[in-house]
Amino acid sequence: MKVYAILSGRKNRQITESWPECFKLVNKYSGAVYKSFPTWLEAANYLGYKLDPNKDYIYNDIYMNFATALIDAISKMKYSIVCF
């Protein structure tokens, strides 16, 4: 699986798992800086998140994917969510 690290784009310091998503964030963005990597660990290190290669980040990847999907879904909602 290839991941894309966006250092500078419409969203800075972002990791995406698909080229179409990465393309949306860098296309026609002046000064866009991005690169593909085979792993999340390498992409995160490229963006300046110094992660330990000896540590298992599988759960962090699952959390990041879930959190990204949740934020994306909420941002597309027409109504606000209010927590009491």
C-alpha positions in Angstrom: 0.0 0.0 0.0 1.3 3.4 -0.9 0.6 6.5 1.2 1.1 10.1 0.3 2.6 12.7 2.7 1.7 16.3 2.0 4.1 18.7 3.5 2.6 21.8 1.9 -0.8 21.9 0.2 -4.4 22.8 0.9 -3.9 20.8 4.2 -0.4 20.8 5.6 1.3 17.9 7.2 -1.4 15.5 6.0 -1.1 11.8 5.1 -3.5 10.2 2.6 -3.9 6.7 1.4 -5.0 7.4 -2.2 -3.6 9.4 -5.1 -7.0 11.0 -5.9 -7.3 12.4 -2.4 -3.7 13.6 -2.5 -4.2 15.1 -5.9 -7.2 17.1 -4.6 -5.1 18.6 -1.9 -2.1 19.6 -4.1 -3.5 20.2 -7.6 -3.1 23.8 -8.7 -1.7 24.7 -5.2 1.3 26.9 -5.7 4.3 25.5 -3.8 2.8 22.1 -3.1 5.3 19.7 -1.6 4.3 16.0 -1.4 5.9 12.6 -1.7 4.7 8.9 -1.7 6.0 6.3 0.8 5.4 2.6 1.2 4.5 3.0 4.9 2.8 5.4 7.3 5.9 5.4 9.5 8.1 6.7 6.7 5.5 9.3 5.7 5.1 10.5 9.3 8.8 10.8 9.7 9.0 12.9 6.5 6.4 15.2 7.9 8.5 15.7 11.0 6.7 13.3 13.4 9.7 11.4 14.7 8.3 8.0 15.4 10.2 5.0 16.8 10.6 2.3 14.1 10.8 -0.3 16.8 7.4 0.5 18.2 4.2 -1.0 16.8 2.0 1.7 15.4 -0.8 -0.5 14.1 -3.3 0.8 16.5 -2.3 4.4 15.8 -2.9 3.7 12.1 -6.4 2.3 12.8 -7.1 5.3 15.1 -5.8 7.8 12.5 -7.9 6.2 9.7 -11.0 6.3 11.9 -10.4 9.9 13.1 -9.8 11.1 9.6 -13.0 9.5 8.3 -15.0 10.8 11.2 -13.8 14.4 10.7 -14.4 14.2 7.0 -18.0 12.9 7.6 -18.7 15.6 10.1 -17.4 18.3 7.9 -19.8 17.3 5.1 -22.9 17.4 7.4 -25.4 20.1 6.8 -26.3 20.4 10.5 -24.1 21.1 13.5 -23.7 18.5 16.3 -24.1 19.9 19.8 -22.9 18.0 22.8 -24.3 18.7 26.3 
